[in-house]
C-alpha cells in the first residue's frame, strides 16, 4: 500500500481493525478518507463507515452491484460475531440441549437470589450524622 508521509502518519493513529478495513479500500477512496481523518481529532470509525457507505451507494447507483472490497470486512465481522456467540454458548449435541437449559435456569435463579439478598438500604450515614433525615 503506497501512502504519502502525511497519510502514513494518519494511518498509524488508527486501530488495527480500522487499518485492516482501510487497506481494502481503493487507493482514491483510501486517500480521501485518510485526509478526512487528518482534519478531525476523533471519530475515525465514523469517518471510515461514512466513506464506505458513500462508496457502496455510488457503486450500486453506477453498476447495480456492491464491489467485493466493500463487503470483505462485513463478512469478517459476521464471522467474528458467530465465533463470539459460539464462545459464549458452545454448540452441544441434541441430547444435551435440555440439560444445558435446565442448568442455565438454575444458575439464573441462584444469581437472582444472591442479587436480592445483597440489596441494602442506602442511608446518609456520613461521619457524625444519623440516618434518615438528620
N, C-alpha and C positions, 0 to 999 in steps of 0.2 A: 504494500500500500504506500503510494508516494504522497507524502504530506509536506507542506511547506513548514518552515520553522515555527511560524505562528500557530498553524493548525496542529502541529505536533505538541506544542505546549498545552493547547486546549485539550487535545486528545488524552494527554497524560493525567488530566484532572478528573477524568471520568471513571466510573466504577468499571470493573471487569465486564459485567454483563452489558453495560452501555457501549463499551469499546467493541465488544463482540457484535452487537447489533449494528453499530455504525460501520463496521468493517464490511458488512454485506451490502451497504448502500452503494449505488452507482457513484462514480467519482464526483460528478457535478452536484448531486444531492448531498453527498458527504461534505464537500467543501462548503456549500451554502449553510448546512446545518451547523458545522463547526464555527462558522463566522457568527451565526446567531447565538450560539452558546457563549462565544467570547464576549458578546455585548452585554450579557447579564451575569449576575453573581451566583444565582442558584436556579433550581428548577430545570436542571439539564434533562431529566427524564421527560418532562412535559414537552420540551422543545423537540426532542427526538421523536416522541409519539406524534406530535403535530406534523412534523415533516413527513413521517411515514404515512399518516392518514391522508395528507395532501397528495403525496406521490401515488398512493393507492387509488384515490379518487380520479386523478388525472389519467392513470393507466386504464382504469375502467372506462372513462369517457372516450379516450383516444382509441384503445384497442378492443375494449369489451372484455378484457380479462385482467387478472392480477398477475403481476410479474413474479417469478419464482423467488427472487431475492426478498420480496416483500412479505412472504409467508413463512420463510425459513425459521425466523426467531419465534413466531407464534406457535409453530409446530413443536419447537423445543420447549416452549413454556407449557404447552399441553402435556407433553411427556413428563416434565418436571412435576406438574400438578398430580398426575397419575401416580408417580413414584412417591410423592409425599403422602398421598392418600393410602397407598399400599404400606408405607412405613407405619402409619398410624393404625390402620386396620388391615393387617396382612391377610391374604386370601387363605381360607381354610376349606377342607373337604366338606361336602354336604352333610356328612354325618356329625360334624362338629358345630354347625351353624346354630342350632338350638342351644347347645351348651354354652357357646360364646355369648349369645343374647342373654341367657339366664345369669351368667357371671357378671356381665356388664350392668344388668339391672340391680344385682346385689351391691356392686361397687357404688352405683349412683345412690342407692338408698343409704348405704353407710356414710358416704360423703355428705348427704343431706342431713343426716343425724348429727354428724360432727359439726357441721356449719350451724345447725340450730342450737346446739349446746354452747358453742363458742360465742354466740351473740351476747354482748353485755350491754348494760345500761351506761351510756356515756354521761358523766356528770362534769360539773365545772370545779372539780376539786383541785384548785391551784394552791400553792403554799399559803397557809393562813386563812383559807376560806372554807366554808362549809359547802355542801352541795345543794342543789335545787333552790335557787332563788336568793342565796346570800350575796 
